[in-house]
């Protein structure tokens, strides 16, 4: 047996179980969901095995005129979900970007300690952490009590069950996912290029835009993708911090599967979320490959 064939056999042995697992437990359910999204909903739940593309029409505007009218509320929920996910990415980046620079300049001991603190929330249940935010943000919570005691407000503020509360909770949950890619780019930053730019007369702002930001852009893009994708379909944070006042795609999908028992429409909503995620991943992969090609040509 030649070396090339032996390596292929070893690769097949190593990747075979993982590939089979993904095919059965990821691609299989995804295929079932895709098929279900094009079926008619059953009268008492379940599905009817007839082709019915109007599940997507309820979202995109070509609903079945015989049974239902187009309701723009689903588009509004989709837009709100995208907006909240985008604001979550921006807020997490504003927190993590300067923090990554500060931690990267620390000594090795303090650097490891700070990285441990950032990953520390993973050791606690997400539900417990979110209910702590409920205790902080509610009308009789810590924030309102402090503001009332100092006389800054006359009555409690509505801090919870708002878009702002959801964004705050999302940022709190996804900060480690944004920080790690950004920190990896910042730590690899060549500071000799920064010092050379300053020595050649470029100011701090120009050095940031021309040197620092392009060199850390891969980490920013990676963190944005990692945060935006789960934030778009998240339903735990909106359910706890948004209550019944703020509906997002994740809550709508959960409602269609568990309460309304409209599995085809829930599958159509989930497929739209998956489509947005795949487009973002495709853009990221193409941009990364283009950067790699440009870097190779530059050499």
C-alpha positions, 0 to 999 in steps of 0.5 A: 500500500502506497503512502498516499493511499495509507493517508487517505485510509487514515483520514477516512478512519478519523473523519468517518465517525464524525462525518456520519454523526453530522450527517445523521444528527445535523443534515438529517433533521435539517432535511426533514425541516426543509421538506416540512416547510413545503407541506400543508399544516394539518387541521389539528397539528402535524402536516399534510403531505401536499405541496404548500409553498404558502408557508413562505408566502405568509412571511414574504407576501404571497399567502394563500388567498383562499385561507389567509391574508398576508400579515406584515407582522411576520416581516416586522418580527424578522426586521426587529430580530435582525435589528436587535441582533445587529445592535447586540454585535455592535454593543459587544464589539464596543465592549470587547475591542478596547478590553482586548487591547488592555488585556493583550498588554498585560503580563502573562499572569494577569492576562490568563487571570482576565481570560479566566474571568471572561470565561467564568460565566460559562460555569453558571447556568444561563437561566440563573444568570438571566434571572439575576438580570430580572432582579436587577432591572425590574421596577423593584430591582437594584437599578430603580431602587438606587435611582429612587434613593438618590432622587434622580427619578420620581417613579420606577423606570420600565427597564425590563421587557424592552428591546434594551433589556434584550440587547443588554442580556444578549451582550452579557451572554455573547461577550465571550464569543465576541471577545475571543476572536477579537483578542486573538487578532489583537494579540497577533498585532505587529506593534512595530507597524504601529510604531513605524506609522507613528514615527513616519508622521501619521497621527493616532487616528490615521494609524488606527484606521490604516494599520490597527483596524485592517489587521484586527478586521478578521477577528472583528468579522469572526466575532460578529458572525459568531454573535449575530447568528445565535443572537438572531435565533435566540429565544431564551433571552427574549423570553425572560427579559422581553416577556410577552412584550417583545417577540423575536424569531426564536420565540415565534418559531417556538410558538409555532411548534409548541403552541400553535402546532403549525410545524410547516410554518415554524419550519419555514421560519427556521429555514429563513433564519438558516438562509440568513446564516448561510449567506453571512457565512458565505460572505465571511468565507469569500472575504477571508479567502480573498484576503488570503489571496491578496496577502499571498500576492503581496508576498 
